[in-house]
Amino acid sequence: MKCSVVRLCDKDVISVCNGCKIGVVSDVEFDSCSGNITSIVICGKQGFFGMGKTEDICIPWCDIQVIGEDSILVKTE
């Protein structure tokens, strides 16, 4: 299956360890020398009334188990 970076973004990210939704892909990081994607980034959640924000979550590419039509399954806590 081919998947562009644009289609990769906005997919739900689900943990296979506990079945919880971690968030939505907002960005990717890649190695500029090799051109390989190294991780996906999930934007941190906004606080109450937009005050504060949790840190972004960076999931290494090697932790991705399956990239589906609507979601990405990852092996992480």
Residue pairs with C-beta under 8 A, 6 or more apart in sequence:
1 67
3 67
5 28
5 37
8 25
8 28
8 40
8 67
8 72
9 25
9 26
9 27
9 28
10 24
10 25
11 24
11 25
11 67
11 68
11 70
11 71
11 72
12 21
12 23
12 24
12 70
12 71
12 72
13 21
13 22
13 23
13 24
13 25
13 40
13 42
13 59
13 71
13 72
13 74
14 20
14 21
14 22
14 71
14 72
14 73
14 74
15 22
15 73
15 74
15 75
15 76
15 77
16 65
16 73
16 74
16 75
17 75
17 76
17 77
18 77
22 42
22 57
22 59
22 74
22 76
23 42
23 43
23 45
23 57
24 42
24 43
25 40
25 41
25 42
25 72
26 41
26 42
26 43
26 56
27 40
27 41
27 43
28 37
28 39
28 40
28 41
29 37
29 38
29 39
29 40
29 41
29 58
30 36
30 37
30 38
31 38
36 61
37 61
38 60
38 61
39 58
39 59
39 60
39 61
40 58
40 59
40 61
40 64
40 72
41 56
41 57
41 58
41 59
42 56
42 57
42 58
42 59
43 56
44 53
44 54
44 55
44 56
44 57
45 53
45 54
46 52
46 53
47 53
47 54
59 74
59 76
63 74
63 75
63 76
64 72
64 73
64 74
65 73
65 74
65 75
66 72
66 73
